[in-house]
Amino acid sequence: MDDFDDFAMVTQLTRRELIHVLESIIGTKELVVEQSLMRPLDKVASMSFLKEHNCLRVQQLYLDRLISWDPNLENRVFLIRPSLTNVRKVCELIKAEPNVQYSAIFVDRKQNICDLEFEKQGVYGNIESYELNLSFIPLESDLFSLELPADIPRSSRTDYQAMARCLWQLQSLYGAIPNQFAIGQAAVDCQKVFQRICQDMKEPAATANQPISHLFLFDRSIDVVSVLLTGLTYESMLNDVFKYSCGKIVFGEAVETKLKQKSEGKKVIPLNNSDAIFSVVRNRHMSQVFPFLSARAKTLQESFDKASAMNKVEEVKDFISNQLRQLKQNHKLLELHICACEVLLETSKGSDRFGIEHAIVRREADANIVMEHLELAICKQQNPWAVLQLACLWSICEDGLLSKHFHAFRNLFLHACGYDYLTVFYYLQSNGLLIEKSTPSAKTSIGGASFKINSNFKELSRKTSFSHLTKSLRLTPASDIPFDPKSINPNPSYVFSDAYTPIACQIVSQTVADGWSTSKLQKVFGPEIPITSSLNPVKPDNRIKKALLVSFIGGVTFAEVAALRQFAQNSNFRIIVVASHVLNREEFLKSFIEIV
């Protein structure tokens, strides 16, 4: 593992493929990039890199705005995903100025519907089409994402196919992964496609020095609870409150107004381990973040005071040349994170939501208290999606709500928020996220998702209750032991204040401790949830210094990433997380609704 390059070769391959596509388009180019692809592109290629390959100007593609073109550039190139919305916008722009050379680079692949739309709009002969396969985007040394759109109508089949292709690419670069496990329909389908690609492309032989020993594939639908619960680490709460994607964040006015040094316009801040403050607090429980920042501020002030007391010229020169710049940078970062932390604490101040969430997951919640909290949140006109998240969590953990509670909540919500949300309730109920116990046709799955509307998703209905699942996998630690946020080596469940352990983390933990048993897991999850593994898998062993690769098809939360990092630290393993995308709770719930 000492020479493992953190998938740097994968990024290099993606960059080479981008070069090949750009060089295939002769002449100077103006690149118009879909908004969701701007940050992934920035991770792969800098502006200077693009200019080296004749992309002299780059701008975003806005669906509701016109584009100001540079008349001196020969080619107009679109970098987009193959959606009808994007293709129609491209057709509109081509029709406005048809006598110019246009090209479209589709990520990850061009679909037939794109050509049909070009033909329907009468611009088929005016545009050249190319494909660009984006591989894993490095968000951190142990976290990689395909940055696929969190879009339920297209996510199931496309996500697992893209994941299978990238896993094969990973294996071809770093050696065969001998032990593979999959839980959930999308995960099993991904493993089948992955194996088929390996057979077609000739699977690399296993070698003694391959850096990855085990691959765990998880379908997002097996654990929806980990998405709906409020993650209580700093990074997880930042993701809930602010716009955080692809390792960058926009804090916005709430934080900017608190800063002494104001910045004009929308400021995008990179958040990664190169930030000396963020690298320390990102995985900490929220209750421990502000005390740490406060202590660091005192230490920083002492350093400045010590400098002001210097009398010798040599000491002052040494301080200015070696320490001052870093101290100023740390001061700036510290102020930023203190202000962000203040906003996060203000957002949750005076709310008993965390306690109610934890009581619901432990199945210790009083139904009347939960209903009272939901009613109060609606009357206070809190974010409707936050209210629905709690209602969905309650429904999933209780395997459906009693009729009186279901109808009382729905009626009050619709009266307060408007009957536009009637379709929202329909989709949530159809997908098993918010159901009525007395409804005989209601289908539920692990975490509550049946996905029976869209044909891309297999129906994941099951008989196993949430309570049976939590008991079998020991997902809820004993409630009589108080949570200690100051613990040096906490259990992975610390991300939810010891109320719940993410299923993926628990399965990895049990596999490390006892080995993998498909038969035992099948009894836990029920026959409706497919589970597969490679033949005669070997138990993970931290003495051989190999990494465990944990893959999430359908997205991963920062709470799950923090839990896996804590488990890796406690067990002296290296765990690398790869996912189709990083989930935001509100966007996750909305994705079930936006079905077209």
N, C-alpha and C positions, 0 to 999 in steps of 0.2 A: 504493500500500500504506500510505501514511501515515495514511489515514483508515479503515483496516480495523479493525473493532471486535472482532476475535477471536471471531466468531460470537455476540456478545452478543445480536443480534436473534433468534437461534434460541432462546436461553434465554427471552427475553421472550415468544416465541410459545407455548412450552410452558407458561409461567406463565399466559398468557391462556387457554389451553385448560383448564388446571386450574381457573381461576376460573369459566369457563363451566359446567364439570361440577359444581363445588361449589354454585354459585348455582342450579343446576337442582334441587337437593335442598333443599326449603324447611325452615326451622327450624334450631335448634341441632343440632350434630353431634358425635358422638364417632368419631374416625377410628382405625381399626385397620389397621395397615400390615404387610404381609409383611416379614419381616426383611431380605431382600435388597434391598428397595425403600426402606429407611429412609434410607440415605446418599444415594442419588440424589434422593429427595424433598427432603432437606436442602439439596442443591445448587440446587434450583429454588425452594423456598419455605421461608422461615423460620417459626418458631412464631408470631411476631407477624403475619405475612402470613396464616397459616391462621386465626388468631383474628379477623382482619378479615372473614373470610368464614364466620364462625359455626362453625369447627372449634375448639371450646373445650377439647378434650382429645384427645391423641394417644398411642397405645400400640402395642406390637408384637404381631403375631399369632404365637403359639407353638403348634405343632401338638400339643405334649404338656402344655399347661397350660390351666387355666381362665382366663377373662377376668373381671376385676372391673369391672362397668359402673357408670356414673354414672346413677342413676335420674332425675336432673333434666334430662337431655338428651333431645331428642325423637327424633333419628335415630342409628342405629348404621350406620356406613359402613365397608366393607372396601375397602382398596386392595391388590389382589392380582394376580398373574399367573394366566392361565387354565389352571391345572393341576388334575387330578382330586383330588390331595391337598388342595390349598387349598379347593376347592369342597366336599369332604366335611367338612372342618373347619367351614366356614361353615354347612353344613346342620345339623351337630351343635349349633352355638350357637343357630341359629334355633329348632330343636326344643325347646331348653331353655326359651326364653322366646318363644313364637310371637306374643304380642300386642303386639309392639313394631315400629316401622317400621325395615326394613333396606334397605340399598342396597349394591351391589357395583360398584366401579370397576375394570374390567379393563384391565391394561397388557400389551400394546399393543392387543389386540383381544379381544373375547369370541368363544369358539369354540362351535360347536354342541354339543360334548360337555358344556359347562357347563350349558346349558339342559336337556339330557337328564338330567343328574345331579340338577338341581334338581327336575325332574319326577318322577324315580325316587324321590327322597327325600320327595316330597310337600310341598315348600316353594316350588314355582314361583310361586305367587300371593303369597307373603310377602316377596318381595324384588324391588327394581327394579335393572336392570342398566344400566351406562354404560361407555363406553370412553374411555381416555386414552392418546394417543400421546406417549410420552416421546421426545424427540429427543436430540441429542448432549449428553452431560453434560460440562462443562468440568473436566478434571482438571488442566490447565495451559494456558497460552496457546497451546501447539502440540500438545496432546494431548487428544482428545475420545473419549468412549466411550458406546456405547448401554447399557452395563451389563446386557447380556443374560445370562441364566444360562449357565454353561459346561456345557451338557448336550447330549451328542452325539445322543441320540434325536430331539431337536427342533431342533437348531441349524442344520442345513444350509439347509433351505428357509426357515425363519423368519428366520434371520440375514440372508440375502441380500435377502429381501423388506423387512425393516425397514431395512436399509442403503440399499436403492434408494429407499424413501420419504423417508428423511432426506436423501439426496443431492439428491433433487428439491427438497425444501424449502430446502436450502442454495442450490441454483442459482436458485430463484425469488427468493431474497432478495439474492443477490450477483452474479447474472449468469451467463450460460451458460459452461460449461467446454468450450472448443473441442477440446481434445486428450484422448482417453480411451483407456486401455489396460487389458486384463484378462487374467490368467493363472490357469487352473484352472477347474473346472466351476462351482463356486459363484460365482466372480468373473464369469464369462461370463454365467451366468444372472442375476446381479445387474445387469449392464450392460443385458441385454435388458429386464428389468422396468423399469429406470430410463428407458430410451428409450421404452418403451410408456407410462409415466406422463407423460413429457414430451409425447408426441404427443397423449394424451388431454387433458392439462391445458394444452396450448399452451406449448411450450418458449419460454422467454424469448430474445429476440434477443441475439446476442453484441455486446458493447459494448467500446470501446477501454479502458475503465477497470475491467473486471471484475478482481477481486483474485486469481483462481485461473486459471492457464493450462493446467495438466495434472492429470489424474486417473489414478492408478495403482490398479487393483483387484487384490488378491492373495487367492487361496484359501489358507487356513491349511495345507491338506494338501500343498502343494507344498514346504514346508520344515518338517518336524517336527524336524529336527536342531537348529534354533535354539531349540526349546522344551526338548529333552532335555539339551542342553549347559548346564553351569553358567555363568550370566552372571556376570562378575567385576567388574561395576560395583557401587557401594555400594547404589544403589536396587534393582538386580536381586537382590542377596543379601538385602537386607531383605525383599523380597517372597517369597523362598524360605523364610526362617526364621520370620518373624513374620506375624501376620494383618494384611494390608495390602490395603485395598480402597477405591476411590472417593476416593483422596487422603488417607485417614486410616489410622492404624496403632495397634494395641494391642501394646505391647512386652512386657507381661506380667511375671511374677515374675523371670525371668532378668535383666532389665535393672533392674527396680524395686529389687531387693535391693542393687544396686551404687550406687544413688543416695544421696547424703547426705541430701537432702530427700525423705523418703518421702511417697507419696501413697496415700490409702485408696481401695479399690475398683478397678475396671477403668478405667484412664485411656486415653481416646482422644486421640491426638495428630494434629493436621493436619500433613501433609507436603507443602509446596509452596514456590514461590519466595519467599513472604513470610517464610519461615524463612531468616534471613541465612546460617546455617551450611549448612543442607541444600541451598540453591540453588547453593552452590559445589561441594559434594562429591558430589551425587547421581549425576552421570555420570562421576565419576573412577574409574579402576581401583582396586580394593580395596587394592592395595599402596601407593597414594599417599594414602589417606584418613587413616590414623592419623598419619603425619608432618605432614600439613596441620593436623589438629586439635591436635596437640602444639604446633606453631609458633603457632597462633592462641591457645592457652592461655597461652603465654609473653607474647605481645603484650598480652593482656587483663590479665595480672598486672602488667605494666609500667604500664598505665594506672591501675590501682588504687594502685600504689606511688607514682606521680607525684602522685596526688591526696592521698595521706597526707602528702606533703612540702610541701603548700601552706601558706603563712604568712599571705597576705592574705585578708581577709574577702571581698573582691569575687571573688577567684578561687574560693574555696570555694562561694560562692553560685552562681556561674556553672556550676561543675561539677555541683552538686546539681540545678540546674534544667534543664540541657541535656544532661548526659552520664550521670549516675548511673543513671537508669532504664534507658537503653539498654544500659549495661554489665552491669547485673544480669540483663537479659533474655538478652543474649548469653552470659553466664556459665551461666545455666540451660540454654540450648539446647546449649551446648558440652558440658556435663557429660552431658546426655542422649545426645548422639551419640557421645561417647567411650565411654560404657558400652555402647551398642548395638554399636559397633565392636568392643569387647572380646569381646562375646558371639559376634559373627560370626567373629572370628579364633579363638576357643576352639572353635567348632563345626568348623572345618576344620583345626585344628592336628594335625600329625602324620599327615595323610592324603595319600596319593599319588594321590588320585582325579583331581585336575585334570590331572596329567601323563598318566594313563591315558586320560582322555577325549580329550585333544588328540592323543595317539598314535593312538587309534581313528579320529578324524576324518581325520587325515592318512594313514590306512591304513598306519601304521608300527608298529602294536601287535603284540607277541608274544602269540599266543593263550594260551599257558601262563601268562603273567604276568596276563592279564586274568582267566582262570579262577581263578587263585590269589587275586587281589584279591576277586572275587565270593564265593569260598568263605570267605575270612577275614571279609568283611563279614557274611555269613550267620551264621557261628559267633559273631561278636561281638554278634549280635542287633541289628544296626543297623536303621534304618527300612526295612521291606520294600519300600516304594514307591521309596525311593532306590536300592535294589539293582536293582529292576526297570527303573528309568530307565536305568541304565548298561547292563543287558543289552539293552534295546530299542535303545539308541544303537549298541551293537556290532552287533546284528543288521541294523539299517538300513544302516550304513556298509559292512558286508560282504555286503550283499544276501542275508542269511540266514546262520545259523550251521551249521557242520558238525554232522552227526548226533551224533557223540560228545560235542561240547560242549553241544549243545542238551539232550540227554537227561541228561547229567551235572548240568547246572545245574538243570534242572527237578526232578529227583529229590531233589537236596540241598535245594533251596528248599522243596519240599513237605514233606520230612521235618522240617525245622527250623521252618517257619512254619505248618504245618498244611495239611490237604487241603481246607480251605475255599478256598484259593487255586487250586484246580484249575479253577474256572470263570474265574478271572482269566487263566490261561494260555490257556484256550480263546478268550476274547474278544481277547486280545492277538494270538494267532496268526491268528484269523479276520480281524482288521483289518490284518494285515501288519506289525505292530510288532515281534513276536518270533516269527520263523519258522525253520524248518529247511530247509536248502538242498536236501535230497533229497526234500522234499515237492513232488510235481509240481503239486498243486492250489494251492500257496501263491501268492497274488497280492501283488505289491508295487507301490508307487507312488513318486513322488518323496518322499523323506522316509519312505517305507515304509508309507503308509496306503492301503488299498484301500477301506475302509468298505463292505464288501459285505454286512454284516448288515442294516443299516437301509436301507429303501427311500428315505429322504430324501436319502441320499448316492448320487451316481453312482459306479459302480465306476471307480476311477482306476488300474487295472492298467497297467503299462508295461514295456517291455523295456530302457529306458535304465538303466544301472547308476549307482550313486552315484558311482563313480570317474569315469565319463564326464561326469557332471554337474559335479563339482568341477573337472575339467580344462577343460571347455568354458567355464564361467563364471568360472574362476580364483578359486574360493572359498577355497582354502587357500594363503596366502602362502608364499613359499619358507622352508623350515624351517632353512636354513643361516644365515639372518639372525636374530640374537637379538632377542627382544622387549625394547623399551625403554619401560618404563612412564612414564618422565620426559619423553618426547617432547612437545613443545609442541603440535604438530598431528598426532596419530597417525592412522593409517588406521582406518576404521570397524571393522576386525577386532580392534581393541584390546579390545573388549568380551569377547572370548574369548582374550585374550593372544596375538593374531595367529595363532590356530590355525584360524580359520574366519570367513568373512564371511557374514552373513545374506543369503539369496538376494534378498529384496526390496531391500535396500540396494544390492547389486551390480547389479541390473537398473536401478534408478534411476540409479546412477552411470554405467553403460554407455550409457543413453539420453541422459544429459546430454552425455557425451563424443562418442558416435558417432551419436546419433539412434536411433529405434525401427525394428527390422526384424522383422516377424512371421515371415518365412520362416527367418531365422537362429535365432530362438528356438524355432521349431517343430522344427528339426533337433536342437537341444539337448535339449528336453524330450520329444520323440517325438510321434507322431501322436495318442496317446491323451489327451494333455493339451490341451484347447482353449485357444487364444490368439486374441484379437481386438483390434482397435484402430479408432479413428475413421479416416475417409478422409483420406489425405494429412496425417498429423500433422506438426506443426512441432517442430523440435528445441528443447528448453528453453534459455532464454537468461537469464542472471542480470542482464543489463543492463536488461531491461524491468521488473524489480522485481515480478514476479508470483510467487505461491506455488505450490508443487507439493503437491497433496493426495494422500496415500498412505493407502489404505484396506485394512484387513485384515478379511476375513470369516472368522470362526472364532477370532478373538482375536489379540492381539499381546503380545510379551514386552517387559519393560523393557530387555532387552539390545538388541533390535531398535530400540526408540525411541532409545536412547543412540547406537547406530550411525548412525541417520539424522540425529540432531542433529549428530554429529561431521562427517558428510559435508556437511551444510548449512553448517556453520561453515567447513570447508575450501574449499568451492566458492562461498561467498557467495550461497547460495540460502536462501529461506525455505521450510521443509517443515512441513506440518501433517499430523499423523497422526490418523486416525479409525479406530475399531475397534469390533467388536461387544462386546468386553470385553477386559480385561487378564488375561493368563494367569498362573496359578500352576502350576509344573511338576507337583506332586503331584496337584492337582485335575484337570489336563489328562489325566493318565494314568488317574485314577479314572473320568473321564467316559466312557471307552470301555467300562468295566465295568458301570456302573450303567444297564443297559438293561432297561426294564420293558415 
